[in-house]
Amino acid sequence: MLFFIFILVFSLLLLAPFIIVFFLYFFRKNSKLKISLNKVFLINYIEAAKEKKAIIFEVLLKNEGLFHAIILDIIPSLNPPSLNYFKLSINNFSNTYFDTLILKKDKEHKVYFIFILKDFYNFDIQDLKNFYLSLNILYYDLKPIRNLYKEFNLKDFNKIDTNLPKELENIFKSFYYQEKEKLEIIDKSNDKIKIYCLKTPIITHFENEEYLINLITEGIKLLKSRNNGLNNNKVLISIAESLVAIIQKRAFNVFSIETNFISELFNHYFNEDSSLSSGYALTKVIQEIGFIRFYIGIIAGIIGKFLKKSGWFYVIAGRKAAAVDDAGGTIRPYDKYVVLAPDNPKEWAINFKNKLISNLAENGIKDIQIDIFVVDANDLGKVDILGSSNKELNNLVITNLRSNPQGNDDQQTPIVFLSN
């Protein structure tokens, strides 16, 4: 009798993940986007001593659903297609790149669509009412990427402004001037330790370790040239784990990832703060760790929830499941990528240290000692060291990176030098 009870309990435990995710798949609510046209602008501006004309649409996106929407891009069109123009979708107000937008439930976000007219002679406000704006929104949530299409008839829009919105002043300046990116040291030191962030150009997966070594070498040269930049011969170098993963070619554009039945089903198990709630991130993680390990992790997670214990899934699934970043979690252009955890970060840190020491010596820098730390830090004060060349100094690095001076988003400071 006990044997049959054991078999029954074991079978239920084995089937529990499928039972739970099937229930969530059919009953868990998703995102629901509402799009409204707020304002229309027809403006004249001067660029390179020439008069230009632009049509600007201010659109408000609101998520009225119960799950976040990850908006990858919005493609605008002005129809009928009789005007000669180029177009832009703006949502960050600092440049013309459309950052992946994670729109949380009950939140709203303002987006601008700009049409720069090439032939603007005799074009006025009344002419604008002969057109309609169409938007093709590429987004996903618990379900894979899909389109949401919306049209606005401009005949129905009576008020048209002729003044440039203040939020877009920098955008129009950047049309004809863009400062070249260069290495820069940002001092975030305190009374206890010297902290220097190295601001870098955007580093892509087309670069390699040699490029990163040369970049850090130039950063150390720059730091040594400053007064009191290095007040001793010991430097701890923190490198963002996402940067290491990108250099290792472990970043995958979401449009290149083919989800499957398993990932589109089991992503419903995870809450929206987890990257694994994305079918794209989950697809790559299951490929990394294998379905059996993943499934056992789900069973462990279910047991943990019954016992009011958190994190049991990640104990089984491992660091590769915990450290993955979904779209929107990393600096552009990797805001449209799934970025996996670095491969063998402990070995990588030791090998990278040895290569960097050799390169520093070749550049005449022999008077400092270095150690390398592959770090995952966030704005909530959580710091994890995935790999280091000196474990004895891990706690020192963790303590001094809790404020997340590193940053792996728009700050472009994925490398930090610590010197005490």
C-alpha positions as CSV (number, residue, x, y, z in Angstrom):
1,M,0.0,0.0,0.0
2,L,2.8,2.4,0.9
3,F,4.5,1.6,-2.3
4,F,1.4,2.6,-4.4
5,I,1.1,5.8,-2.3
6,F,4.7,6.5,-3.0
7,I,4.2,5.9,-6.8
8,L,1.1,8.2,-6.8
9,V,2.9,11.0,-5.0
10,F,5.9,10.7,-7.2
11,S,3.8,10.7,-10.3
12,L,1.9,13.8,-9.2
13,L,5.2,15.5,-8.4
14,L,6.6,14.6,-11.7
15,L,3.5,15.9,-13.6
16,A,3.0,18.9,-11.3
17,P,5.0,21.4,-13.5
18,F,3.0,20.5,-16.6
19,I,-0.3,20.8,-14.8
20,I,0.6,24.2,-13.3
21,V,2.0,25.7,-16.5
22,F,-0.9,24.5,-18.6
23,F,-3.2,26.2,-16.1
24,L,-1.2,29.4,-16.2
25,Y,-1.0,29.2,-20.0
26,F,-4.7,29.4,-20.4
27,F,-5.7,31.6,-17.5
28,R,-2.7,34.0,-16.9
29,K,-3.5,37.5,-18.2
30,N,-1.1,39.2,-20.7
31,S,-0.3,42.7,-21.7
32,K,-2.9,45.0,-23.4
33,L,-1.6,48.0,-25.2
34,K,-3.6,51.1,-25.8
35,I,-2.3,53.7,-28.2
36,S,-3.6,57.3,-28.5
37,L,-2.4,60.3,-30.5
38,N,-1.8,63.2,-28.2
39,K,-0.4,66.0,-30.3
40,V,0.6,66.8,-33.9
41,F,3.3,69.4,-34.8
42,L,4.2,71.0,-38.1
43,I,7.4,72.9,-37.5
44,N,10.1,74.8,-39.5
45,Y,13.7,74.7,-38.4
46,I,17.1,75.6,-39.6
47,E,19.8,73.0,-40.3
48,A,23.1,73.9,-41.9
49,A,21.7,77.4,-42.9
50,K,18.9,75.7,-44.8
51,E,15.2,75.8,-43.9
52,K,13.7,72.4,-43.2
53,K,10.2,71.3,-42.3
54,A,9.1,68.4,-40.0
55,I,5.9,66.7,-39.0
56,I,6.0,65.3,-35.4
57,F,3.5,63.1,-33.8
58,E,3.3,62.6,-30.0
59,V,1.8,59.2,-29.2
60,L,1.0,57.9,-25.7
61,L,1.4,54.1,-25.1
62,K,-0.4,52.6,-22.1
63,N,-0.3,49.0,-20.9
64,E,-3.8,48.2,-19.5
65,G,-3.0,44.5,-19.1
66,L,-1.6,42.5,-16.2
67,F,1.9,41.7,-17.6
68,H,4.6,43.9,-19.1
69,A,5.0,44.4,-22.8
70,I,8.5,44.4,-24.3
71,I,8.3,46.8,-27.3
72,L,11.2,46.3,-29.7
73,D,10.4,48.8,-32.3
74,I,7.6,51.0,-33.7
75,I,7.5,51.6,-37.5
76,P,5.6,54.7,-38.5
77,S,4.2,55.6,-42.0
78,L,2.5,58.6,-43.4
79,N,-0.1,57.7,-46.0
80,P,-1.0,58.0,-48.8
81,P,2.7,57.7,-49.7
82,S,3.0,60.9,-51.8
83,L,5.5,62.8,-49.6
84,N,9.3,62.5,-49.9
85,Y,10.6,62.1,-46.3
86,F,12.7,60.2,-43.9
87,K,11.3,59.1,-40.6
88,L,12.4,58.5,-37.0
89,S,10.9,56.8,-33.9
90,I,12.1,58.5,-30.7
91,N,11.6,57.3,-27.1
92,N,14.7,58.3,-25.2
93,F,15.0,62.0,-26.2
94,S,18.8,61.9,-26.4
95,N,19.4,60.3,-29.8
96,T,17.6,58.7,-32.7
97,Y,17.9,55.1,-31.6
98,F,14.6,53.4,-30.5
99,D,15.5,51.8,-27.1
100,T,13.6,48.6,-26.3
101,L,10.8,49.7,-24.0
102,I,9.6,47.5,-21.2
103,L,6.1,48.9,-20.5
104,K,4.9,47.7,-17.1
105,K,1.3,47.1,-16.3
106,D,-0.7,50.3,-15.6
107,K,2.2,52.4,-16.9
108,E,2.4,54.8,-19.9
109,H,5.1,56.1,-22.0
110,K,5.4,59.0,-24.5
111,V,6.9,58.3,-28.0
112,Y,7.5,60.8,-30.8
113,F,7.5,60.0,-34.5
114,I,9.3,62.5,-36.7
115,F,9.0,62.9,-40.5
116,I,11.6,65.1,-42.0
117,L,10.2,66.5,-45.3
118,K,12.5,66.7,-48.3
119,D,10.0,68.5,-50.5
120,F,8.2,71.0,-48.3
121,Y,7.3,73.8,-50.6
122,N,3.7,75.0,-50.3
123,F,3.0,72.3,-47.7
124,D,0.8,73.7,-44.9
125,I,-1.5,72.6,-42.0
126,Q,-4.5,72.0,-44.3
127,D,-2.4,69.7,-46.5
128,L,-1.5,67.6,-43.5
129,K,-5.1,66.7,-43.0
130,N,-5.1,64.7,-46.2
131,F,-2.9,62.1,-44.6
132,Y,-3.2,59.4,-41.9
133,L,-0.6,58.1,-39.6
134,S,-0.1,54.3,-39.3
135,L,2.0,52.6,-36.7
136,N,3.2,49.0,-36.7
137,I,4.3,48.0,-33.2
138,L,6.6,45.0,-32.7
139,Y,6.3,43.6,-29.2
140,Y,6.1,40.5,-27.1
141,D,5.2,39.5,-23.6
142,L,4.4,35.9,-22.4
143,K,3.6,35.2,-26.1
144,P,6.1,35.5,-28.9
145,I,6.8,38.6,-31.1
146,R,3.7,39.9,-32.9
147,N,2.5,43.1,-34.6
148,L,-0.1,45.6,-33.3
149,Y,-1.3,47.9,-36.1
150,K,-2.9,51.3,-35.5
151,E,-4.1,54.1,-37.7
152,F,-5.0,57.8,-37.0
153,N,-6.9,59.9,-39.5
154,L,-5.5,63.4,-39.3
155,K,-8.8,64.9,-40.5
156,D,-10.1,64.1,-37.0
157,F,-7.2,66.1,-35.4
158,N,-8.0,69.8,-35.2
159,K,-5.2,71.3,-33.1
160,I,-1.8,71.3,-34.8
161,D,1.1,73.0,-33.0
162,T,4.0,74.9,-34.7
163,N,6.5,74.9,-31.9
164,L,9.2,72.3,-31.4
165,P,8.6,70.2,-28.2
166,K,11.3,70.9,-25.6
167,E,12.0,67.2,-25.3
168,L,13.2,67.0,-28.9
169,E,15.6,69.9,-28.9
170,N,18.7,67.7,-28.5
171,I,17.4,65.3,-31.2
172,F,17.3,68.0,-33.8
173,K,20.8,69.1,-32.8
174,S,22.1,65.6,-33.2
175,F,20.9,65.5,-36.9
176,Y,24.0,67.4,-37.9
177,Y,26.4,67.1,-34.9
178,Q,27.4,64.0,-33.0
179,E,30.4,63.9,-30.7
180,K,32.8,61.1,-31.3
181,E,32.9,58.6,-28.4
182,K,36.2,58.4,-26.6
183,L,37.7,56.8,-23.4
184,E,36.9,58.8,-20.3
185,I,37.7,58.3,-16.6
186,I,34.8,59.1,-14.2
187,D,35.9,59.5,-10.6
188,K,33.4,58.0,-8.1
189,S,35.9,57.7,-5.2
190,N,35.0,57.9,-1.5
191,D,36.9,58.3,1.7
192,K,37.7,54.6,1.9
193,I,38.7,53.6,-1.7
194,K,39.5,55.1,-5.1
195,I,36.8,54.1,-7.6
196,Y,37.3,55.0,-11.3
197,C,34.8,54.1,-13.9
198,L,36.1,53.7,-17.5
199,K,33.6,55.1,-20.0
200,T,34.1,53.3,-23.3
201,P,32.7,53.2,-26.8
202,I,29.9,50.6,-27.2
203,I,31.7,47.2,-27.4
204,T,30.0,44.7,-29.7
205,H,30.2,40.9,-30.3
206,F,32.4,41.7,-33.3
207,E,35.2,42.6,-31.0
208,N,37.4,40.1,-29.1
209,E,39.5,39.8,-26.0
210,E,42.5,41.5,-27.6
211,Y,40.3,44.6,-28.2
212,L,39.2,44.6,-24.5
213,I,42.8,44.1,-23.3
214,N,43.9,47.1,-25.3
215,L,41.0,49.2,-24.1
216,I,41.8,48.5,-20.4
217,T,45.5,49.1,-21.0
218,E,44.6,52.6,-22.5
219,G,42.3,53.2,-19.5
220,I,45.2,52.4,-17.1
221,K,47.5,54.7,-19.0
222,L,44.8,57.4,-18.8
223,L,44.4,56.8,-15.0
224,K,48.2,56.9,-14.4
225,S,48.4,60.3,-16.2
226,R,46.0,61.8,-13.6
227,N,47.3,63.2,-10.3
228,N,46.8,60.6,-7.6
229,G,45.0,58.4,-10.1
230,L,46.8,55.4,-8.7
231,N,48.0,55.8,-5.2
232,N,49.5,52.4,-4.9
233,N,50.6,49.5,-7.1
234,K,47.5,47.4,-6.7
235,V,44.4,47.7,-9.0
236,L,41.3,45.6,-8.9
237,I,39.5,45.6,-12.2
238,S,35.8,44.9,-12.3
239,I,34.2,43.9,-15.6
240,A,30.5,43.7,-16.2
241,E,29.4,40.1,-16.8
242,S,27.3,41.2,-19.8
243,L,30.4,42.6,-21.4
244,V,32.3,39.4,-21.0
245,A,29.3,37.4,-22.4
246,I,29.1,39.8,-25.4
247,I,32.9,39.4,-26.1
248,Q,32.4,35.6,-25.9
249,K,29.6,35.8,-28.6
250,R,26.9,34.8,-26.2
251,A,24.4,37.5,-27.2
252,F,21.6,36.5,-29.5
253,N,19.2,38.9,-31.3
254,V,15.6,38.0,-30.3
255,F,14.6,37.9,-34.0
256,S,17.2,35.1,-34.6
257,I,15.8,32.9,-31.8
258,E,13.2,30.3,-32.6
259,T,11.0,29.6,-29.6
260,N,9.3,26.2,-29.2
261,F,6.4,24.6,-27.4
262,I,8.3,24.0,-24.2
263,S,9.7,27.6,-23.9
264,E,6.3,29.2,-24.9
265,L,4.6,27.0,-22.2
266,F,7.0,27.1,-19.3
267,N,7.8,30.8,-19.4
268,H,4.3,31.3,-17.9
269,Y,5.7,29.8,-14.6
270,F,8.0,32.8,-14.0
271,N,7.0,36.2,-12.7
272,E,7.5,39.2,-15.0
273,D,10.6,40.4,-13.1
274,S,12.4,37.2,-14.3
275,S,14.1,37.2,-17.7
276,L,12.8,33.6,-18.0
277,S,9.3,34.8,-18.4
278,S,10.4,35.6,-21.9
279,G,10.1,32.6,-24.3
280,Y,13.3,33.8,-26.1
281,A,15.5,33.9,-23.0
282,L,14.0,30.6,-21.8
283,T,14.8,28.9,-25.1
284,K,18.5,29.8,-24.9
285,V,18.7,28.8,-21.2
286,I,17.1,25.4,-21.8
287,Q,19.6,24.9,-24.7
288,E,22.4,25.8,-22.3
289,I,21.5,23.6,-19.3
290,G,19.3,20.9,-20.9
291,F,15.6,20.2,-20.4
292,I,16.0,17.5,-17.7
293,R,18.0,19.9,-15.4
294,F,15.5,22.6,-16.1
295,Y,12.5,20.4,-15.3
296,I,14.1,19.2,-12.1
297,G,14.7,22.8,-11.2
298,I,11.0,23.6,-11.7
299,I,10.0,20.7,-9.4
300,A,12.4,22.0,-6.8
301,G,10.9,25.5,-7.2
302,I,7.4,24.2,-6.7
303,I,8.4,22.3,-3.5
304,G,10.2,25.4,-2.3
305,K,7.1,27.5,-2.8
306,F,5.0,25.1,-0.8
307,L,7.7,25.3,2.0
308,K,7.8,29.1,1.6
309,K,11.4,28.9,0.5
310,S,12.6,31.0,-2.5
311,G,15.4,30.3,-5.0
312,W,15.3,26.6,-5.1
313,F,14.8,26.6,-8.9
314,Y,18.1,28.5,-9.4
315,V,19.9,26.2,-7.0
316,I,19.3,23.3,-9.4
317,A,19.3,25.3,-12.7
318,G,22.5,27.1,-11.8
319,R,24.0,30.4,-12.5
320,K,23.4,30.2,-16.3
321,A,19.7,30.4,-15.6
322,A,20.0,33.2,-13.1
323,A,22.3,35.5,-15.0
324,V,20.6,35.6,-18.4
325,D,19.4,39.0,-19.5
326,D,16.3,39.3,-21.7
327,A,15.7,42.1,-24.3
328,G,15.8,45.5,-22.6
329,G,18.3,44.4,-19.9
330,T,21.5,45.5,-21.5
331,I,23.0,48.6,-23.2
332,R,22.0,49.3,-26.8
333,P,22.1,47.6,-29.3
334,Y,21.9,44.6,-27.0
335,D,18.6,45.8,-25.7
336,K,17.2,43.7,-28.5
337,Y,19.3,40.7,-27.6
338,V,19.2,37.8,-25.1
339,V,22.6,37.9,-23.3
340,L,23.6,34.7,-21.6
341,A,25.9,34.4,-18.6
342,P,29.6,34.3,-19.4
343,D,31.1,30.9,-20.2
344,N,33.5,29.6,-17.5
345,P,33.9,33.1,-15.8
346,K,36.3,31.8,-13.2
347,E,38.8,30.4,-15.7
348,W,38.2,33.4,-18.0
349,A,39.1,35.9,-15.2
350,I,42.5,34.1,-14.5
351,N,43.4,33.8,-18.2
352,F,42.4,37.4,-18.9
353,K,44.5,38.6,-16.0
354,N,47.6,36.9,-17.4
355,K,47.0,38.3,-20.9
356,L,46.5,41.8,-19.6
357,I,49.7,41.6,-17.5
358,S,51.6,40.7,-20.6
359,N,50.1,43.5,-22.6
360,L,50.7,46.1,-19.8
361,A,54.4,45.0,-19.8
362,E,54.7,45.4,-23.5
363,N,53.4,49.0,-23.0
364,G,56.0,49.7,-20.3
365,I,53.6,49.3,-17.4
366,K,55.3,47.0,-14.9
367,D,54.8,48.8,-11.6
368,I,51.3,47.7,-10.8
369,Q,49.6,44.4,-9.7
370,I,46.1,43.6,-11.0
371,D,43.2,41.3,-10.3
372,I,40.2,40.7,-12.5
373,F,36.6,40.3,-11.3
374,V,33.6,39.4,-13.5
375,V,30.7,41.1,-11.7
376,D,26.9,41.2,-11.9
377,A,25.6,44.3,-10.1
378,N,22.3,46.1,-10.1
379,D,20.8,49.3,-8.7
380,L,19.2,47.4,-5.8
381,G,22.6,46.9,-4.1
382,K,23.0,43.2,-5.1
383,V,26.5,42.3,-6.3
384,D,27.5,38.8,-7.4
385,I,31.0,37.8,-8.5
386,L,30.8,35.2,-11.2
387,G,34.6,34.7,-11.5
388,S,37.7,36.3,-10.1
389,S,41.5,35.9,-10.2
390,N,41.7,36.4,-6.4
391,K,38.9,35.1,-4.2
392,E,40.3,36.6,-1.1
393,L,39.4,40.1,-2.4
394,N,35.9,39.2,-3.5
395,N,34.3,40.7,-0.4
396,L,36.2,44.0,-0.8
397,V,34.9,44.3,-4.4
398,I,31.3,43.4,-3.4
399,T,31.3,46.0,-0.6
400,N,32.5,48.8,-2.9
401,L,30.3,48.0,-5.8
402,R,27.0,47.9,-3.9
403,S,26.2,51.4,-5.2
404,N,26.6,50.0,-8.7
405,P,29.1,52.6,-10.0
406,Q,29.8,50.2,-12.9
407,G,26.5,50.4,-14.8
408,N,26.0,48.4,-18.0
409,D,23.2,50.6,-19.4
410,D,23.4,54.1,-21.0
411,Q,26.4,55.0,-18.7
412,Q,28.7,52.9,-20.9
413,T,31.0,52.3,-17.9
414,P,31.2,48.5,-17.8
415,I,34.8,48.6,-16.4
416,V,35.7,49.9,-13.0
417,F,39.2,50.3,-11.4
418,L,39.4,50.0,-7.6
419,S,42.5,51.2,-5.8
420,N,42.9,51.6,-2.0
